[in-house]
């Protein structure tokens, strides 16, 4: 570990790979509180390259959410300041597609416990919480994808027929609506007590300013690009015809427990995103 010298952070983590979750959390919270340092930047990108494959693993602290939170603090202004050419394409193709890994979809059906349900809650399913893994992943793609890629990406997300995936998307779109429409600007404004909750690991610390200057003189940009937000809302409303919505409901209804968990969320989803004649354009 001598490549960075023996700093205080390195003495705290003689080998960050022994407890990568703690190291990543310290990096994300450190940047959010004190601003960036070369050491945190170097270590984050080094850990990122090694930890994406097991990022959804439930046999230890799941890393996907904190990896994405760390990415947001390192690259808060979208696809700028890349450490090398093609970096953001690589990040979208790996970290952004972590939940599409074959290990998450054995026999073509998603492994709910590993890839959707909350960690360490002692229960396999709970739709008062819209899956931190999915929420972080959705916001990651919405933030870093090019505008022209938003609609085809989102159509691919909506076209997955798995009922647990659909149920989680319904919960997420309802809970994420404030950020998607621009009514709230930063993940830290997502209410932890909301139903459904759409926060994820360290989302409460993502306030938009990662410079270390908290005098109020630093302008803070919205977490999501406005054009990407509008494209996403427009795409969902365009896709969600009454026929499609009823097919989603019918497929979910085949699992009585799942339909019970959703409660009134499908109808809240339809009110927000369903295709209606008089709905104004996004």
N, C-alpha and C positions, 0 to 999 in steps of 0.2 A: 504494500500500500504506500510505498515511499514516493510514488509519482506525484502526490500532492503535498508532501511534507507532513510533519506531525502536528497538524492543527488541533484545536480543541475538539472540533467535530469529529475528526478522525480518531482521536483518543477515545471519544465516546462510543464510536463504532469501529473497533479494530478490524472487523470484517462485516460490512453491511449486508453481505449475503447470508449471514447467520440469522439475521432478523430483518429481512428486506422490508416488511411492512412498517416497522418502526422507523427505519431509515427514510423511507419514502414519506411517511407522515411528518417526520422532522423537517425534511426538505420543503414540503408543501407549506407547512405552518411557518417555517422560518422565513421563506420568501414573502408570504402574506403579511407577516408581522414586521420584518426588518428590511425587506427589499432583497434583490438578487445578489449573490456572490458568485465568483468564478467557481469556487469549490462546489457549491450546491448545484450549479448548472452542469459542471462536468460530471458529478456523481449521478445526477438525475439521468442524463442521457446514457451514461454507462449502464446503469441499472435497467433502464428502459429496454435496451437491446437484449438483455438477458432474461427479463422477467415476463415478457409478453406471453410466451407459450403457456405458463402455468397461471395466468392472471385470473382465471375463473375457477381455479382449484378450490374445493371446499375442505380439503384435508388439513389445511392450515389457514391462516388469515387470508381471505380472498384479496387479491392484489389489484383486480381490474379497476375498482372504483378509485383507489388512492393513486394508482398510476395515472388515471385520467385527470384527477384533481391536480396532481403535480404538473402534468402537461399544461393545464390551464394557467397555473402560476408562472410557468416558464415561458409560455407563448400566449399572453393575454390579448394580443392585438391581431389574432388570426394568423394566417400563414405568412408571417414576416420573420425576419432574423433567423433564417434556417441555418443550422450548423453545417449543412452541406447541401449541394444541389439535389433536389428530388426528395428532401427529407420529409416534407408534409405528405407527399404521395405515399412514401413508405409507411408513415405513421397511420394514414387512413387505411392502407391495405393490410395492416397488421393489428395495431391496437384498435382501430375502428371496426375491424371485422372479427374481433375476438369471440363474440357470441355466435358467430357463424362457423366456428371451428368444428370439425367433424366430431370431436370429443363431446361437444355440447348437443349433438343431434344423433345419438345412437339409433340405428334403424330408422332414421328419418324423422324421429320425434324428439322434441327438445327435452333434455334432462332438466326437469323443473328445479329439483333440489340444488343442482350444481350451478345453474345458469340464470334462474329467475327469482327464487325465493330469498327472503332476507336471511343473512347469516346468523346462526346461533340463537334463533328464536324458539327452537324446540318444536317447530311446526313446519309442515311442508309447504304451506300456502297461506297467504294472507293478502287480500287485495285492498286492504286499507293502506297498504304500502305498495307502490307501483314498481318495485324491484329497482334497487339502487344500481345494479349492474346494467340493466336496460336503460335506465334514465341517464346515467353518465354517458353511455355509448351513444344514445340518440343525440344528446346535446353536443357531444364531441363531433359527430358528423355534421350537425347543423352549423356548428361554428367554423369548421375548417374546410368543408367542401366548397368548391366553386359554385357560383349561382346556377350555372347551367346543369350542374350535376344533382341539384337538390331534388327536382321532381322525379327523375328516373330512380334515384336511390330510394326515395320515399315510396314510390310505387312498388319497388321490390320488397320493401318492408311490409307493406300492406297486403301483398299477394301471398304471403306465407299462410297456408291454411290451418296450421296447428291451433287448436282451440285455446290452449294455455297462452300461447303467444298473442292471439287476438285479444284475450281477456286482459292481459297485461298492457297491451297497447291502448285499449279503451281506458283503463285506469290512468295510464301515463298521459294520454292526450287531455284528459279532464284536469289532472293535477298540474300539468305543464302549461295550461292555457294562458296564465298570467304572463309568463316569460315569452310565449310564442306571439302573443298580441302586443307585447311591449308595455303592458300595464305595470309590470315590475321589470327592473333592469338587470339585477344580479342574482345568482343562485342563493346568496346569503339571505335574500328576501323570501325564499320559499319557506312556508310555515311548516315546522316539524309536526305540528298538531293537526294539520289539514288532512282531510279525507277525500281523495287519497293523497298521501304524502309522496312527493317525487324527489326528495333530497337523496344524497348519496354520501359516501364517506368524505368528510371535510367540505362538503358543499356549503356548510354554514360559514366557512372562512373565506369564501370566494366573493370578495366585495368589489373587485374591479381595479383596485389600486395595489400594485405590487412593486412600487418604487422605493418604499421606505420613507417617502415624504408624505406625511399625513397632516400637513398644515392647511389643507383645503385648496392649495394653489394648483394642484395637479388635476387637469380635466380627466374624467373617467368616462370611457366609452361604454356603450351598452354591451353586455356579454355576448349577445347574438347579433350578427349583422342584420339590419332591418330588411334588406332585400331577401335574405335567406329565410327570415321569419315569414314574410308575406308569401313567398313561394311555397313554403311548407303548408301554411294554412290553406292556401288556394288549392294545393294538390290534394289534400285530404278532403276538402269540400267537393272537389270535382269528382273524386273517386267514390265518395260515400253516397251513392244513390240509395233510394229506398229499397231497391231490389238487393243491392249488396249488403245493406245494413240488416235486412231481414234474414239473409243467408247467414250472416255472422251470428245473429241471435239464435237461429235454429241450430247451428252447429254447436254453440256453447250450451244450449239447453239440453243436449244429449248427456251432459255431465251435470247432474242435479246439484252436486256440492259446489261445483264451479259457478253455476248460475246463481246459487244462493249467496256465494261470496261477493259476486258483482253487485247484487242488490239493485239499486237504482242507477248505477253508473252508466249502463248503456243508454239510458234515456237522457241523462245529463250530457253524454257524449253526442247524441243525436241533436240536442238543442244547440250545441256549440259548433258542430261540424257537419250535420246532415244537410244534404242537398235540398234546398227549398227555393221556391220561385222568387220570393221577395228578399232573399238574403243579399246584403250588400257585398260587393267584391272585397277580398282581403286587401 
